[in-house]
Amino acid sequence: MKVAIVILNWNGKALLEQFLPSVLSYSKNADIYVADNASNDTSVEFVKSTFPSVKIIQNSDNGGYAKGYNDALKFVDADVFCLLNSDVEVTPNWLDPVIKEFNTNPSTSIIQPKILDYKNKSYFEYAGAAGGFIDKFGYPYCRGRIFNTIEKDEGQYDDNSEIFWASGACMFIKKEVFDSLNGFDESFFAHMEEIDLCWRAFNLGYSSKYVHDSVVYHVGGATLQESNPQKTYLNFRNSLFMLVKNAPGHVLILVIARLLLDGLGGIKFLFELKPKHNASILKAHLYFYGYLPKLIKQRKQLKKRANYFKTTSIVWQYYFKGNKHFNCL
């Protein structure tokens, strides 16, 4: 099985300098690429001079995560793509359990490793933790992370189990599956495009897995900090995008419910004295309603599959029932 590790870069020389050595040291059986999104720093020159074995793909513009990978992966020859953030430290033998899972279970199409926090290595990391799920209204959460509650890794998720979505911070996907899905939806630009991809994969019958013996450490927020209102905007907008595209049933009811739930989120931001985040939610909805005709067209073209959610409402579970850990759901 031929594996290619593809690291998307935009003005990330410092991150490449810090984290690329671990990838090179512990990925002897894989080809390593840096896909550059038209950086204007010296990161490409740095990689060429310091790590000559790393292949460089230079995209013509900064199309974000989605377009960046769509453009770059056309030039990568492999059976499996590993999409790896530039702020991830990998560990010895991290590839072996993943390759074993692919070889042992041919139905497995997408894999996520255990993602721990680089800054606090005994805890899971926000973006993916021990594998992702989603509720009926399109709110994502993880084993090990629900909203802003992060669990300590005490072995509670030391299993190989089916998940709904794999984190874009470190995602393995078979090339044939990525191609069959026509890659990422480029209208997302960044954030949640991997959940949309996994949702479309789920609807076509593909399986996503979490493999606990493969461990990586993710810094997180290297591109957009959690406190950045732009991240709030993209997360709320893109969550609505993928809900309309992929959810079965009466989508109008789901959208109305989301309008009410997101309104509560906006009120929460106001009480927290974060008016810019409240404005980001409003901006996300306004853009979404303008884009709705295109989403409806996509919805008609995409296959749907029921029973995609583990809990009806993660908002209800977390804020009203007090279930802040995945195992309590």
GULUM-288865 format. One line per field, with one value per residue (C-alpha): residue number from 1; residue in three letters; x negated, y negated, z. Coordinates in nm, 3 decimals, always signed. Layout:
bafi c(NUM;...)
drenro c(ALA;...)
X c(X;...)
Y c(Y;...)
Z c(Z;...)
//
This chain:
bafi c(1;2;3;4;5;6;7;8;9;10;11;12;13;14;15;16;17;18;19;20;21;22;23;24;25;26;27;28;29;30;31;32;33;34;35;36;37;38;39;40;41;42;43;44;45;46;47;48;49;50;51;52;53;54;55;56;57;58;59;60;61;62;63;64;65;66;67;68;69;70;71;72;73;74;75;76;77;78;79;80;81;82;83;84;85;86;87;88;89;90;91;92;93;94;95;96;97;98;99;100;101;102;103;104;105;106;107;108;109;110;111;112;113;114;115;116;117;118;119;120;121;122;123;124;125;126;127;128;129;130;131;132;133;134;135;136;137;138;139;140;141;142;143;144;145;146;147;148;149;150;151;152;153;154;155;156;157;158;159;160;161;162;163;164;165;166;167;168;169;170;171;172;173;174;175;176;177;178;179;180;181;182;183;184;185;186;187;188;189;190;191;192;193;194;195;196;197;198;199;200;201;202;203;204;205;206;207;208;209;210;211;212;213;214;215;216;217;218;219;220;221;222;223;224;225;226;227;228;229;230;231;232;233;234;235;236;237;238;239;240;241;242;243;244;245;246;247;248;249;250;251;252;253;254;255;256;257;258;259;260;261;262;263;264;265;266;267;268;269;270;271;272;273;274;275;276;277;278;279;280;281;282;283;284;285;286;287;288;289;290;291;292;293;294;295;296;297;298;299;300;301;302;303;304;305;306;307;308;309;310;311;312;313;314;315;316;317;318;319;320;321;322;323;324;325;326;327;328;329)
drenro c(MET;LYS;VAL;ALA;ILE;VAL;ILE;LEU;ASN;TRP;ASN;GLY;LYS;ALA;LEU;LEU;GLU;GLN;PHE;LEU;PRO;SER;VAL;LEU;SER;TYR;SER;LYS;ASN;ALA;ASP;ILE;TYR;VAL;ALA;ASP;ASN;ALA;SER;ASN;ASP;THR;SER;VAL;GLU;PHE;VAL;LYS;SER;THR;PHE;PRO;SER;VAL;LYS;ILE;ILE;GLN;ASN;SER;ASP;ASN;GLY;GLY;TYR;ALA;LYS;GLY;TYR;ASN;ASP;ALA;LEU;LYS;PHE;VAL;ASP;ALA;ASP;VAL;PHE;CYS;LEU;LEU;ASN;SER;ASP;VAL;GLU;VAL;THR;PRO;ASN;TRP;LEU;ASP;PRO;VAL;ILE;LYS;GLU;PHE;ASN;THR;ASN;PRO;SER;THR;SER;ILE;ILE;GLN;PRO;LYS;ILE;LEU;ASP;TYR;LYS;ASN;LYS;SER;TYR;PHE;GLU;TYR;ALA;GLY;ALA;ALA;GLY;GLY;PHE;ILE;ASP;LYS;PHE;GLY;TYR;PRO;TYR;CYS;ARG;GLY;ARG;ILE;PHE;ASN;THR;ILE;GLU;LYS;ASP;GLU;GLY;GLN;TYR;ASP;ASP;ASN;SER;GLU;ILE;PHE;TRP;ALA;SER;GLY;ALA;CYS;MET;PHE;ILE;LYS;LYS;GLU;VAL;PHE;ASP;SER;LEU;ASN;GLY;PHE;ASP;GLU;SER;PHE;PHE;ALA;HIS;MET;GLU;GLU;ILE;ASP;LEU;CYS;TRP;ARG;ALA;PHE;ASN;LEU;GLY;TYR;SER;SER;LYS;TYR;VAL;HIS;ASP;SER;VAL;VAL;TYR;HIS;VAL;GLY;GLY;ALA;THR;LEU;GLN;GLU;SER;ASN;PRO;GLN;LYS;THR;TYR;LEU;ASN;PHE;ARG;ASN;SER;LEU;PHE;MET;LEU;VAL;LYS;ASN;ALA;PRO;GLY;HIS;VAL;LEU;ILE;LEU;VAL;ILE;ALA;ARG;LEU;LEU;LEU;ASP;GLY;LEU;GLY;GLY;ILE;LYS;PHE;LEU;PHE;GLU;LEU;LYS;PRO;LYS;HIS;ASN;ALA;SER;ILE;LEU;LYS;ALA;HIS;LEU;TYR;PHE;TYR;GLY;TYR;LEU;PRO;LYS;LEU;ILE;LYS;GLN;ARG;LYS;GLN;LEU;LYS;LYS;ARG;ALA;ASN;TYR;PHE;LYS;THR;THR;SER;ILE;VAL;TRP;GLN;TYR;TYR;PHE;LYS;GLY;ASN;LYS;HIS;PHE;ASN;CYS;LEU)
X c(+0.000;-0.149;-0.093;-0.151;-0.160;-0.052;-0.102;+0.081;-0.121;-0.056;-0.328;-0.413;-0.791;-0.810;-0.564;-0.744;-1.075;-0.932;-0.716;-0.835;-1.139;-0.912;-0.721;-1.043;-1.184;-0.880;-0.736;-1.003;-0.760;-0.564;-0.618;-0.607;-0.473;-0.432;-0.147;-0.200;+0.095;-0.093;-0.293;-0.478;-0.722;-1.033;-0.873;-0.906;-1.271;-1.330;-1.184;-1.374;-1.708;-1.662;-1.451;-1.536;-1.354;-1.021;-0.828;-0.686;-0.353;-0.295;+0.068;+0.139;+0.342;+0.452;+0.783;+0.797;+0.793;+1.054;+0.929;+0.568;+0.596;+0.818;+0.558;+0.256;+0.381;+0.419;+0.040;-0.002;-0.041;+0.066;+0.322;+0.386;+0.359;+0.267;+0.382;+0.172;+0.175;-0.159;-0.123;-0.114;-0.389;-0.375;-0.510;-0.715;-0.522;-0.221;-0.165;-0.178;+0.161;+0.331;+0.188;+0.278;+0.640;+0.667;+0.517;+0.721;+1.057;+1.094;+1.428;+1.249;+1.211;+1.118;+0.909;+0.828;+0.558;+0.577;+0.521;+0.379;+0.299;-0.061;-0.057;+0.092;+0.015;+0.227;+0.544;+0.727;+0.709;+1.014;+0.999;+1.084;+0.986;+1.082;+1.306;+1.600;+1.979;+2.264;+2.614;+2.940;+2.904;+2.551;+2.350;+2.024;+1.859;+1.598;+1.517;+1.305;+1.436;+1.787;+1.803;+1.522;+1.500;+1.181;+1.132;+0.808;+0.680;+0.713;+0.748;+1.126;+1.112;+0.836;+1.022;+1.056;+1.411;+1.632;+1.678;+1.884;+1.609;+1.231;+1.045;+0.882;+0.586;+0.482;+0.700;+0.616;+0.838;+0.816;+0.745;+1.027;+1.273;+1.150;+1.183;+1.530;+1.645;+1.492;+1.280;+1.370;+1.647;+1.446;+1.728;+1.634;+1.287;+1.185;+1.339;+1.579;+1.504;+1.370;+1.700;+1.890;+1.658;+1.707;+2.084;+2.097;+1.879;+2.116;+2.415;+2.247;+2.179;+1.811;+1.677;+1.467;+1.258;+1.066;+0.738;+0.612;+0.262;+0.170;+0.100;+0.027;+0.004;+0.178;+0.115;+0.448;+0.551;+0.234;+0.436;+0.732;+0.749;+1.068;+1.113;+1.117;+1.469;+1.384;+1.359;+1.701;+1.840;+1.694;+1.800;+2.163;+2.194;+2.030;+2.229;+2.548;+2.403;+2.337;+2.669;+2.872;+2.661;+2.646;+2.916;+3.217;+3.576;+3.743;+3.449;+3.665;+3.753;+3.384;+3.295;+3.567;+3.441;+3.087;+3.203;+3.340;+3.042;+2.788;+2.988;+2.931;+2.563;+2.565;+2.726;+2.459;+2.187;+2.355;+2.358;+1.989;+1.926;+1.826;+2.037;+1.811;+1.886;+2.256;+2.223;+2.039;+2.337;+2.569;+2.329;+2.310;+2.689;+2.724;+2.464;+2.625;+2.971;+2.823;+2.639;+2.937;+3.050;+2.709;+2.723;+3.071;+2.938;+2.650;+2.893;+3.097;+2.785;+2.646;+2.750;+2.897;+2.869;+3.061;+2.943;+2.636;+2.653;+2.576;+2.779;+3.063;+2.929;+2.582;+2.690;+2.964;+2.732;+2.452;+2.626;+2.950;+2.872;+2.512;+2.360;+2.021;+1.832;+1.896;+1.942;+2.234;+2.440)
Y c(+0.000;-0.330;-0.616;-0.984;-1.238;-1.577;-1.884;-2.198;-2.513;-2.884;-3.111;-2.842;-2.829;-2.826;-2.536;-2.336;-2.397;-2.270;-1.977;-1.847;-1.670;-1.434;-1.347;-1.268;-1.066;-0.848;-0.804;-0.604;-0.407;-0.707;-0.979;-1.325;-1.632;-1.996;-2.153;-2.527;-2.767;-3.052;-3.151;-3.482;-3.388;-3.171;-2.842;-2.676;-2.773;-2.652;-2.307;-2.272;-2.353;-2.180;-1.875;-1.787;-1.451;-1.632;-1.686;-2.035;-2.110;-2.480;-2.584;-2.897;-3.069;-3.042;-2.864;-2.757;-2.402;-2.263;-2.396;-2.369;-1.994;-1.944;-2.113;-1.945;-1.587;-1.572;-1.551;-1.285;-0.918;-0.699;-0.445;-0.640;-1.013;-1.135;-1.495;-1.636;-1.982;-2.159;-2.199;-1.825;-1.623;-1.254;-0.967;-0.653;-0.383;-0.609;-0.479;-0.105;-0.070;-0.273;-0.062;+0.254;+0.136;+0.061;+0.399;+0.597;+0.431;+0.341;+0.170;-0.096;-0.405;-0.688;-0.674;-0.917;-0.855;-0.956;-1.333;-1.473;-1.830;-1.924;-2.183;-1.944;-1.593;-1.406;-1.564;-1.522;-1.802;-1.999;-1.925;-1.557;-1.407;-1.037;-1.067;-1.279;-1.254;-1.492;-1.549;-1.575;-1.952;-1.946;-2.029;-1.830;-1.687;-1.421;-1.133;-1.326;-1.673;-1.818;-2.191;-2.337;-2.051;-1.854;-1.514;-1.378;-1.072;-0.793;-0.511;-0.544;-0.551;-0.297;-0.102;-0.085;-0.188;-0.330;-0.708;-0.951;-1.195;-1.216;-1.536;-1.730;-1.784;-1.426;-1.228;-0.917;-0.853;-0.610;-0.788;-0.606;-0.723;-1.084;-1.083;-0.925;-1.210;-1.472;-1.587;-1.866;-2.118;-2.431;-2.666;-2.583;-2.740;-2.623;-2.453;-2.156;-2.062;-1.730;-1.665;-1.735;-1.498;-1.223;-1.280;-1.236;-0.927;-0.790;-0.849;-0.641;-0.356;-0.417;-0.350;-0.585;-0.448;-0.571;-0.387;-0.448;-0.298;-0.573;-0.886;-1.244;-1.575;-1.880;-2.242;-2.364;-2.717;-2.781;-2.927;-3.079;-3.099;-2.988;-3.351;-3.476;-3.582;-3.464;-3.109;-3.146;-3.269;-2.980;-2.716;-2.831;-2.893;-2.568;-2.367;-2.494;-2.418;-2.052;-2.007;-2.118;-1.915;-1.587;-1.541;-1.320;-1.414;-1.757;-1.993;-2.305;-2.191;-2.137;-2.484;-2.649;-2.457;-2.570;-2.930;-2.907;-2.718;-2.949;-3.241;-3.099;-3.075;-3.441;-3.534;-3.332;-3.531;-3.857;-3.749;-3.660;-4.012;-3.881;-4.095;-4.025;-3.654;-3.729;-3.936;-3.643;-3.414;-3.671;-3.712;-3.333;-3.303;-3.590;-3.436;-3.094;-3.215;-3.382;-3.061;-2.834;-2.782;-2.632;-2.409;-2.285;-2.197;-2.003;-1.835;-1.698;-1.547;-1.380;-1.051;-1.055;-0.795;-0.799;-0.728;-0.944;-1.085;-0.929;-1.185;-1.403;-1.725;-1.767;-2.116;-1.962;-1.692;-1.935;-2.250;-2.113;-1.757;-1.830;-1.545;-1.692;-1.369;-1.143;-0.830;-0.999;-1.037)
Z c(+0.000;-0.112;+0.135;+0.064;+0.346;+0.215;+0.434;+0.325;+0.385;+0.372;+0.511;+0.764;+0.766;+1.148;+1.172;+0.902;+1.075;+1.403;+1.296;+0.960;+1.118;+1.316;+0.999;+0.816;+1.106;+1.165;+0.813;+0.634;+0.418;+0.290;+0.034;+0.189;+0.011;+0.105;-0.090;-0.082;-0.114;-0.284;+0.025;+0.021;+0.294;+0.245;+0.349;+0.006;-0.028;+0.327;+0.256;-0.071;+0.090;+0.426;+0.337;-0.026;-0.006;+0.045;-0.277;-0.335;-0.502;-0.564;-0.594;-0.795;-0.523;-0.161;-0.202;+0.162;+0.292;+0.053;-0.280;-0.168;-0.122;-0.426;-0.645;-0.488;-0.470;-0.847;-0.858;-0.588;-0.679;-0.387;-0.271;+0.049;+0.116;+0.463;+0.495;+0.775;+0.927;+0.945;+1.324;+1.400;+1.567;+1.477;+1.686;+1.620;+1.430;+1.384;+1.031;+1.105;+1.284;+1.010;+0.728;+0.920;+0.954;+0.583;+0.493;+0.746;+0.677;+0.309;+0.382;+0.587;+0.368;+0.607;+0.926;+1.204;+1.468;+1.833;+1.836;+2.160;+2.257;+2.179;+2.459;+2.716;+2.600;+2.852;+2.709;+2.381;+2.127;+2.022;+1.649;+1.631;+1.969;+1.943;+1.638;+1.538;+1.546;+1.465;+1.599;+1.408;+1.372;+1.229;+1.543;+1.550;+1.858;+1.937;+2.162;+2.408;+2.325;+2.340;+2.269;+2.485;+2.735;+2.667;+2.830;+2.973;+2.788;+3.044;+2.793;+2.776;+2.395;+2.340;+2.078;+1.704;+1.634;+1.365;+1.375;+1.170;+1.070;+1.083;+1.163;+0.882;+1.116;+1.039;+0.803;+0.601;+0.301;+0.011;-0.314;-0.493;-0.227;-0.236;-0.614;-0.606;-0.377;-0.610;-0.319;-0.080;-0.138;-0.221;-0.117;+0.245;+0.204;+0.553;+0.859;+0.854;+0.494;+0.625;+0.807;+0.487;+0.300;+0.560;+0.561;+0.184;+0.222;+0.489;+0.264;-0.006;+0.237;+0.307;+0.657;+0.873;+1.160;+1.463;+1.524;+1.877;+1.841;+1.598;+1.802;+1.695;+1.881;+1.736;+1.831;+1.694;+1.603;+1.406;+1.118;+1.305;+1.683;+1.857;+1.966;+1.606;+1.492;+1.138;+1.271;+1.433;+1.101;+0.899;+1.153;+1.171;+0.796;+0.691;+0.944;+0.779;+0.434;+0.510;+0.696;+0.395;+0.153;+0.339;+0.605;+0.518;+0.588;+0.606;+0.583;+0.628;+0.980;+1.055;+0.925;+1.137;+1.441;+1.366;+1.338;+1.692;+1.833;+1.670;+1.809;+2.156;+2.070;+1.976;+2.307;+2.487;+2.309;+2.414;+2.778;+2.740;+2.605;+2.262;+2.027;+1.727;+1.755;+1.778;+1.458;+1.298;+1.355;+1.195;+0.903;+0.860;+0.840;+0.595;+0.364;+0.402;+0.297;-0.010;-0.099;-0.027;-0.391;-0.478;-0.170;-0.264;-0.609;-0.452;-0.213;-0.502;-0.656;-0.342;-0.191;+0.162;+0.437;+0.766;+1.122;+1.097;+1.452;+1.791;+1.987;+1.860;+2.013;+2.160;+2.271;+2.487;+2.622;+2.708;+2.831;+2.977;+3.087;+3.186;+2.988;+2.903;+2.825;+2.527;+2.739;+2.918;+2.603)
//
